[in-house]
Amino acid sequence: MLDFDPSSTTVITVNSRLSRWLLLNFHQTQKDQGKVIWDTPKVIPLTAWLNQVRNDSWPERPILSKVQAIKLWESIIQKDPETPHQEWLRLRGIAEEASKAYSLIQNYRIPINLLDSHFASLEVLSFLRWTRVYEAQLELLNACAPECLLELVRSGIEAKRVSIPKAFVFAGFDEIFPQLEELLKTLSGLGSKVSFYPDKPELKFEHPDTLTFSENTHLYSFPDPQQEVIQCARWIRKVFQPGKTVGVVVSDLNQYLDIIMKEFSAELKPDSVFPWSGQDMPFNISLGTSLGQQPLVSTALQFLKADTSPLPLILLGNIFNTPLIQESHNEETERLKILKRFKRNKQIQVSWQELSGNILETRCPQLSGIFNHWKQFCQNTDKSLPSEWARTIHNFLRDIGWPGKDCPNSESLYQIQESFKENLDSLSSLDQIMGKLSRSEAVRILEQSIEDTVFQVKSRETPIQVVGLLESAGMEFDHLWVMGCHSEALPAIPSPSPFIPVEMQKRFQLPHSNSHRELQFAVQIVHRLTKASPQIIFSYPEQDQTTELQASSLLKKLSPVDLNNPLSHRFQDQFPPENLLIELEESGTIPLDAHVLENPFPGGYSILKDQSDCPFRAFAKYRLRVPDPTIPELDFESAERGTLIHKIMEYFWERVKSKSGLLELKNSGRVKETVKSCIDLALKENSSGMLPKQPGFMGLERSTLITRIMNWLDVEENQPDFTVVHMEKREILEIGNLKLVTRADRLDQRVNGEWVLIDYKTGNIRTTDWFSDPLQETQLPLYAIKLNPVEVVVALLNQEKLEWKKVFHADMKSKKMKGSQEKELDFSNTLDYWTVQLNQLADNFVRGELKINPYKPYTCRYCHIKPLCRINEIEPEIEDEDPES
């Protein structure tokens, strides 16, 4: 525990996380000693202290913010005549690397002239040019680079521009770099006592074999990162006690963040799954996420980034459905109607004019007001200073009602808004650096700043801390779990700067410069962690996706052991005892009224198909008329391609009539011309589909269709002589007491007068569906028992193959059925079997059978009735892949 005199000592920490942790421990110690009131000590992160001292010692010398510095680097690089033109994203990355390199040079006191040698690479020489311009620009702005803040503060203290405390404690530093070392010497020279917690860091080479572990240190392995996190959460439940601290240190917190948040919440705070709980988590995670990932900010950026070109429909969907604009719930139904109209027309983009017309038509005054402000903002073509754009953006968001009156006035919401405003302030600070900008340029700068802003809700510190390797410096716990200790992460992979010569990085021992340096640093961190708690667990996953992993070589002295943790604490895993469950019997049928059966029942053969798949599905779809809420895909769907091919074949055989007509057409060389004509007619009729809205794609699809139909006609040519009698023949068929409207794709007649029934298919088929119990394929059997053909054929025209597939014919081999009754089916009895099956399905539907009984688990995969039948609550969801789908 850190021991110091709060009245005369300032504690400088390596990061803000350690500051809060030390204060938490200090206050807990005062409580344990029985104190009721005490002074809060000064515990402050290094960067915050430097800025505080700079304000007192050099108030006339402004420090560039990170955004200002990066934008200055970007401007210099972009204007460099010797640097090739860079795209925006590439330019951003180069500017950030240049800023990091400049910071390393300052921190490690590398003379800039050492970089300029005949061994220097093109990247290093470019960096030298940019650095000279950067420093000259700083002089013109009378500003200080953020990388030079520490040196500016040191010189101010040395010049006695500011008073300093009697004692300093530097806590949690794994390394003291040269620039910081100079500051420490200055403080000591002026009479301040400088000490370190827990120890003064010294970066010296220690062989991994020198690492020692106590008997209370263990190593565990798990199949994957998720299991590793789940077991860690259960371990926390097992060891945690009031007044004790638990630490979870993660080698790569970015990789584990989402898993930790999900699994720790489920295990440590199970009721957090309820959105209305609104409770704080019992743990703190040191790593935040990008501010741009917050829905509040994401919605604002969606508005700001739009322009005068047609708006993507997905953008409108996000904006129309968000509660983050004014009075959103009042017009929710009307907004959904607008979206549904566009999606029904399969529009990918919507023009401002179309949107305006639909808003007026549906009478949405709130949306109309938002739309007018939005359109005015997007049509602004002025060039203005960044500060003026910041005001314009602020006023625009205020006018559209962002963040919305319906949003809860929570502390986290307030913090997000304040962070967004800070980014607007950063944009305002770029007047001197950027000059006048267009609206899109200003919004792009704001978006980059927001994406770079790491946001984390400020909340009270808790005894359970989740931190990264570096953030754990200086922290001590009663129990400690170090996660992700595999060989790929510990030690880390080197990532040297491209703008500093490699030999110089090795000479000055720059961070991440080489594998030796990373090993040295990793040994030091593991050594520190072994002293951070009396009870320590190291763990690693054996596999991450497709990569097999091994334990870090630094832990080779530890042998993996088994972990005995308590069972799951999640809500989903808590089931009541069987004796508390109540069984209820339902009647199981709701018969159709007789007068309803007097007319054809809408739905056609699909009624029987759904009845076979699941009786409740058929009842819900055709009796309850439950609408399908699925929004159509904004793309060219397989169903649209199937409709096209049906139409093409219909037009073709209406002209050609027979096999002899096909041969005559081929002999005259006009078959391709006829096919093209039929395709163009079908495409024209498909004007509401996606293809006409994508001319380039329609051209490719037309070319593909020509090839496919021409190849298919070769298959037709090999069939016995036929005449196409009917195409898309509409009939009313009675099956049992049910009248159904049907439409057969095609009916051929052979020269001997026999009938052949043909159905076009563009998707995959299962031949067993025509001979299953219950019958799964009902369309062709329904036509067959009424038309009595000699053959039933599936004309398969999909992307993989073209096939004339006979389902029912005189030469068919007997099929042994397996179901409620075993049967041998051949040509003589198949029609009888189909008749019995179809009558049974029709009778069950008329009786109103509504049992939830899917034919196979995959039957439910794409069913929109699941929220109504709630089958996943009756039995666990089964992953059963359809073998022929």
Disulfide bonds with the S-S distance in Angstrom:
none
